[in-house]
């Protein structure tokens, strides 16, 4: 009887984890349309056009009296959103670990971001400041929500399943992004048939992403479970809490070494995601329909890429697979520098290369880091991870924006990002991940 009870309890626990995993996948399904439709496709070119409309005769806008080239306004807004996230994420992560109310905090962050994104419907005319403000709020909120979402991974998947579970989550997100992009492409391409102007179609696509984000966030909020918090205690303000987390990480220097490597190469990934459509429209002279089609190709191939790289990790280990993806990123960006203007076929080839490595490099980085987190500090450490994922990704957009401001060339701006992948590769290659996992107090998987 006792043995049967134990088996039943174990079976119930496994079923509970599977239910949570399925709910967890749906947050990727919910929020990825923001990254895809808003940040990657529509908002960059559209906000740039709004800023252009508000610019003076020399091509500058003046937010708070500061002269900014209108073509750099979007990149600078992304940087400001990420700096805000740096302040907020460590505080929220510490509160989540101490109180165990991770799900409630996830919901608050997700719906703040969804509301700001829905509000982009009102971005028109010369309201570039409104667009910048909504972008800053939405992007910072997404960073906080993703930090909490990622911190569930060590709790809902045993070590040997994390690469697969993480890859499935990314695949769900890219599938969602593809589905919504198809609808966006139909609406945008046939806006006249729907009685809409081009601007109205873009605004509807932006707002629809916010509504989608809010609607499907209901699924993980119903299925994920809160675990008990750590010891009670006061929580420091954001930057002080971040300093405290980093001090704690110094007791796990190899975890910190991985995070530094990830900070560098992922900065390049995030900047490519946010600036690719600006490069395509402003430098290559490609239309919005071409850009949507290229991003749709990225989304479709990223589903296969994430799942394929997850399988490669089972054979070669996550670290080697990530290193291979960084080589592919560098070669792809180098090829992008030489793309001829007005040639959508070659832009699609470039998009295909990005899609094949995009999902896998991010999914495997997330699962690899989950092995390096000391038990009981998931949200706090994933706050630092998310700071690397988005919170420190102000450097890439800043470099992109400054390079363009100084050179006036988007080609120079895009090739400048190769440095992030080269340095990231060198730093990651030096991290002994098996020893790092053991020193964090976690079991070492057979292949890592």
Phi, psi and omega in degrees: 000316179298316180297319180296322179295318178298316179298318180296318179296318179295320179296319178296322180295317178297316179297322178295319178294320179297320179296318178295319179300316180296321176294321180298318178304326187287343174288323172300318178301322183286310192268344184294337179293334174294310181299321186278298187286322185273296190288322186272322189258297195270316194290322181301300178298322184289314179296325176296320178292323177296317178295321177301320181294329182269354187288158176279186184295338179268003178084022181245143166255166187226066176296126182054030177081004181266124179288124181226129175298132186302328179290345179259353187299318180298313181298319179294324178295320175300317180298316180296322179297325183284325175296320175300317180297325179302321181287320189275320189301313181299323178297311181295319179298319179294317178299318181298316180291322184285321184265338184076008182263051185294321184295319180296318179293322176300315180297318181297316180293317182297316183283336171295314179295318180296320180294317179297321180293318177299324179294347178293350174302331184270009179274105178207179180061235179247028184279054182292329178293321175298315179299317178297318180296313180296322177297316181299314181294312183295316183292319178294318179296321178297321179298316179296315181296319179293326176300314180292319179298313180297327183291348174286337188305312179295340183270337185251356181221127174294162187308318185288348182256354193292321178301316182292315181296315179298317180295321178296321178300313177298321180297319176302315181297316181289327175296318177298314179301321179296315182299313181291324178296324177299315178297319178298318181298319178296312182296314184291316183292327183248033185300327178297321180295333179268005181072029183242150170279167179299318179296317179296322178297317179297315181297322177295318178298319178297311182294323180298326177298320177294319179295318178299314179304312181293319183296309187279351172294339178300328183294305178297328179293336176275329190259330180287150181245143172279139172260166179296147179278174176280193180301148178289155179172164179290149178249130182284159172303164191310305184292324177293322177294321177299317178298320178295320178296317180295321177298320177294322179296336179296340174283349177232070188298332180287326173298317179296324178295317177298317182297323177296316178299315180296319178307317185287304186288330180285335173302318177296317180300311183296324180290321176299317180300314187280336187251354185299319182290327176295318178298316181295320184279317187275321184268319185266351177069032182269146180282167182299322180296321177296318180296317178298316179298321180293317179293325176298319177298319177302315183297315182296313181289333179293329175299308179295321181296317180296315181292321180293317179292331173296321177288323176298324180296328178293334181267314187254349184094150183295320184297312180297322180294319177296317179301318177298323180292327180291325174298316180297321177300314182299315180295323181294316179295320178299319177295323180298330180299327186264006181299133177286145177292147176069022181237085184298332182300314181291329175294324176293322176299316178298317179299322178298318178297319178296316182300322184292334182250346187298301185296318183294318181296324180283317181296316182288328175296318179296313182291324178295317179296327181299333177285341186263002183268126175300138180305138179089356181235032187298308184293320181297316180286324177288342170295316177294323178296315180292330173300321176289322182292311180232328186296326176259010182277021172281340183293317181297305177301324179295315177298317178301312182294317180293318180300318178293318182298323182279324186258336186071013183237123175288337176295315177297323180295318183288322182287337179297339184284346179301329183301328180295322182284324179293312180293320179299319177301312183298320181289316181294322181300336183272354184272119175278091192293327179297316178293324180297320180295316179298318181289339175280351179088025182244153175294141182269120178295161182296318178241125179213000000 
